[in-house]
Amino acid sequence: MSAAMLRRDRRERDMADYYTLWVHQIKTPISAMGLLLQKEDTPLSRELTVQLLRIEQYVEMVLAYVRLGPDSSDYVLRPCDLETAVRKSVRKFAPLFIQSKVRLELEPITQTVTTDEKWLCFALEQLLSNAVKYTPRGTVTVFFREGRLSIADNGIGIAPEDLPRVCEKGYTGCNGRQDQKASGIGLYLCSQVLNKLGHSLELTSKPGAGTTASIGFDQQERVFE
């Protein structure tokens, strides 16, 4: 390996180490602010709680981006109670559901799957965040059928020409361009994480009628009734 390539690899490792350290450092004030906001229940504190939740999500996205390299080994696969993981993610996003006046319907889920719960929750949170964001005053339904965990909403949907590309890095589509805040990173990271876990992601949508995001636990031995 040439000296230039060694220097480049060293810079990349140093950058990854720095961002990893930064994420862990920034989590401390985020947690402190969250605890302070829990002591109040006012319209302002509720709005600040939602904005803090968004900051925390962006921070997690930075860490996921750093850890998604080809040499990453930050995955521990073990049996996971799927409903426990779903409820953990839903509880985290409860303030966002309440603020957006989005109703949640959670069907009973009895399956156990082999996965990394931490990374699966990261993917679930990206999908829940998108569902709430594009379903003003609507309904989000979470259910498990035929080996697939689905998050369905009755929101604005995705344009047919955008659907094949929404998981591409940096692609925001029509909805993202109208929103002016979309990064085009969330679904990309979600699909990459699920691929690392050996799961699949399928999106179906109809403009004006909503979107369904389904996580497939495709290997039969990884799904237990």
C-alpha positions as CSV (number, residue, x, y, z in Angstrom):
1,M,0.0,0.0,0.0
2,S,1.4,3.4,-0.9
3,A,2.2,6.1,1.6
4,A,-0.6,8.3,0.2
5,M,-3.2,5.6,0.7
6,L,-1.9,5.0,4.3
7,R,-2.2,8.7,5.1
8,R,-5.7,8.7,3.6
9,D,-6.8,5.7,5.7
10,R,-5.3,7.2,8.8
11,R,-7.2,10.5,8.2
12,E,-10.5,8.5,7.7
13,R,-9.9,6.6,10.9
14,D,-9.1,9.7,12.8
15,M,-12.2,11.4,11.5
16,A,-14.4,8.4,12.4
17,D,-12.9,8.4,15.9
18,Y,-13.5,12.1,16.3
19,Y,-17.1,11.9,15.2
20,T,-17.7,8.9,17.5
21,L,-16.3,10.8,20.4
22,W,-18.3,13.9,19.5
23,V,-21.6,11.9,19.4
24,H,-21.0,10.5,22.9
25,Q,-20.0,13.9,24.3
26,I,-23.1,15.7,22.8
27,K,-25.4,13.1,24.3
28,T,-24.6,14.3,27.8
29,P,-26.1,17.8,27.4
30,I,-29.0,16.4,25.3
31,S,-29.9,14.0,28.2
32,A,-29.5,16.8,30.7
33,M,-31.9,19.1,28.8
34,G,-34.4,16.2,28.5
35,L,-34.4,15.8,32.2
36,L,-34.9,19.5,32.8
37,L,-37.8,19.6,30.3
38,Q,-39.5,16.7,32.1
39,K,-40.0,18.9,35.1
40,E,-42.4,21.2,33.2
41,D,-45.5,20.6,31.2
42,T,-46.2,23.7,29.2
43,P,-46.7,24.3,25.4
44,L,-43.2,25.7,25.3
45,S,-41.6,22.7,27.1
46,R,-43.5,20.2,24.9
47,E,-42.3,22.0,21.7
48,L,-38.7,22.1,23.1
49,T,-39.0,18.3,23.9
50,V,-39.9,17.6,20.3
51,Q,-37.1,19.7,18.9
52,L,-34.6,18.0,21.3
53,L,-35.9,14.6,20.1
54,R,-35.1,15.7,16.5
55,I,-31.6,16.8,17.5
56,E,-31.0,13.4,19.2
57,Q,-32.2,11.7,16.0
58,Y,-29.7,13.7,13.9
59,V,-26.9,12.8,16.3
60,E,-27.8,9.1,16.0
61,M,-27.7,9.5,12.2
62,V,-24.1,10.9,12.4
63,L,-23.0,7.9,14.5
64,A,-24.7,5.4,12.1
65,Y,-23.1,7.1,9.1
66,V,-19.7,6.7,10.7
67,R,-20.2,3.1,11.7
68,L,-21.5,1.9,8.4
69,G,-18.1,1.3,6.9
70,P,-17.3,-2.0,5.2
71,D,-15.1,-3.0,8.1
72,S,-17.7,-2.3,10.8
73,S,-18.3,-5.0,13.3
74,D,-20.7,-3.1,15.6
75,Y,-23.5,-5.7,15.1
76,V,-24.5,-8.4,17.6
77,L,-27.2,-10.7,16.3
78,R,-29.3,-12.5,18.9
79,P,-33.0,-13.4,19.4
80,C,-35.1,-10.2,20.0
81,D,-38.7,-9.8,21.0
82,L,-40.0,-7.7,18.2
83,E,-42.8,-6.1,20.1
84,T,-40.4,-4.9,22.8
85,A,-38.2,-3.2,20.2
86,V,-41.2,-1.6,18.5
87,R,-42.7,-0.3,21.8
88,K,-39.3,1.1,22.7
89,S,-39.1,3.1,19.5
90,V,-42.7,4.2,19.8
91,R,-42.3,5.5,23.3
92,K,-39.3,7.5,22.2
93,F,-41.3,9.2,19.5
94,A,-44.5,9.7,21.7
95,P,-43.9,13.5,22.0
96,L,-43.7,13.8,18.2
97,F,-47.0,11.8,17.7
98,I,-48.7,14.0,20.2
99,Q,-47.5,17.3,18.8
100,S,-48.4,16.3,15.2
101,K,-51.8,14.9,16.3
102,V,-51.0,11.6,14.7
103,R,-52.8,8.5,16.0
104,L,-50.9,5.3,16.5
105,E,-52.4,1.9,16.0
106,L,-50.1,-0.9,17.2
107,E,-51.3,-4.4,16.5
108,P,-50.2,-7.3,18.7
109,I,-46.8,-8.6,17.7
110,T,-45.7,-12.0,19.1
111,Q,-42.7,-12.8,16.9
112,T,-39.1,-13.2,18.0
113,V,-36.5,-12.4,15.3
114,T,-32.7,-12.7,15.2
115,T,-31.3,-9.2,14.9
116,D,-29.3,-6.5,16.6
117,E,-32.0,-4.7,18.7
118,K,-30.0,-1.4,18.9
119,W,-29.6,-1.1,15.1
120,L,-33.2,-2.4,14.4
121,C,-34.5,0.3,16.7
122,F,-32.5,2.9,14.8
123,A,-34.2,1.8,11.5
124,L,-37.6,1.7,13.1
125,E,-37.1,5.3,14.4
126,Q,-36.2,6.5,10.9
127,L,-39.4,4.9,9.5
128,L,-41.6,6.2,12.4
129,S,-40.1,9.7,12.0
130,N,-40.9,9.8,8.3
131,A,-44.4,8.4,8.8
132,V,-45.3,11.1,11.4
133,K,-43.6,13.8,9.3
134,Y,-45.7,13.1,6.2
135,T,-49.0,12.2,7.9
136,P,-50.4,15.4,9.4
137,R,-53.3,14.6,11.7
138,G,-53.5,11.1,10.3
139,T,-52.9,7.5,11.5
140,V,-49.8,5.3,11.6
141,T,-50.3,1.6,12.0
142,V,-47.6,-0.9,13.0
143,F,-48.2,-4.7,12.3
144,F,-46.5,-8.0,11.5
145,R,-47.7,-10.3,8.7
146,E,-46.0,-13.0,6.6
147,G,-42.5,-12.4,8.0
148,R,-42.6,-8.7,7.6
149,L,-42.9,-5.8,10.1
150,S,-44.8,-2.9,8.5
151,I,-45.3,0.7,9.4
152,A,-48.2,2.1,7.4
153,D,-49.5,5.6,7.3
154,N,-52.3,7.4,5.5
155,G,-50.3,10.5,4.7
156,I,-49.3,12.4,1.6
157,G,-47.5,9.4,0.0
158,I,-44.6,9.3,-2.4
159,A,-44.6,10.2,-6.1
160,P,-44.2,7.1,-8.3
161,E,-41.1,8.5,-10.0
162,D,-39.5,9.1,-6.6
163,L,-40.3,5.7,-5.1
164,P,-37.4,3.7,-6.7
165,R,-34.8,6.3,-5.5
166,V,-35.9,7.4,-2.0
167,C,-33.2,5.1,-0.4
168,E,-30.4,6.6,-2.4
169,K,-28.0,8.8,-0.5
170,G,-28.9,12.5,-0.7
171,Y,-32.1,11.9,-2.8
172,T,-34.9,14.0,-1.3
173,G,-37.6,13.6,-4.0
174,C,-40.7,15.8,-4.5
175,N,-41.7,15.8,-0.8
176,G,-38.2,16.7,0.3
177,R,-37.9,19.6,-2.1
178,Q,-41.2,21.0,-0.9
179,D,-40.2,20.5,2.8
180,Q,-36.9,22.2,2.3
181,K,-35.5,20.4,5.4
182,A,-35.1,16.8,4.2
183,S,-31.5,15.6,4.0
184,G,-32.0,12.5,1.9
185,I,-29.9,10.6,4.4
186,G,-32.5,9.0,6.8
187,L,-33.9,6.3,4.4
188,Y,-30.5,5.7,3.0
189,L,-29.1,4.9,6.4
190,C,-32.1,2.8,7.3
191,S,-31.7,0.7,4.2
192,Q,-28.0,0.3,4.8
193,V,-28.5,-0.8,8.4
194,L,-31.2,-3.3,7.5
195,N,-29.0,-4.7,4.8
196,K,-26.1,-5.2,7.3
197,L,-28.5,-7.0,9.6
198,G,-29.6,-9.3,6.7
199,H,-33.1,-7.8,6.6
200,S,-34.8,-6.1,3.6
201,L,-36.7,-2.9,3.2
202,E,-39.7,-2.5,0.8
203,L,-41.6,0.7,0.3
204,T,-45.0,0.9,-1.3
205,S,-46.9,4.1,-1.7
206,K,-49.7,6.0,-3.5
207,P,-49.8,9.8,-3.6
208,G,-52.5,11.1,-1.3
209,A,-53.2,7.7,0.2
210,G,-50.1,7.0,2.3
211,T,-47.0,4.9,2.4
212,T,-46.1,1.4,3.9
213,A,-42.6,0.6,4.8
214,S,-42.0,-3.1,5.4
215,I,-38.9,-4.7,7.0
216,G,-38.5,-8.3,5.8
217,F,-36.9,-10.9,8.0
218,D,-36.3,-13.0,5.0
219,Q,-34.3,-15.9,6.3
220,Q,-36.9,-18.3,7.7
221,E,-34.6,-19.5,10.6
222,R,-34.5,-15.9,11.9
223,V,-38.2,-15.7,12.5
224,F,-39.9,-17.5,15.3
225,E,-43.7,-17.6,16.0
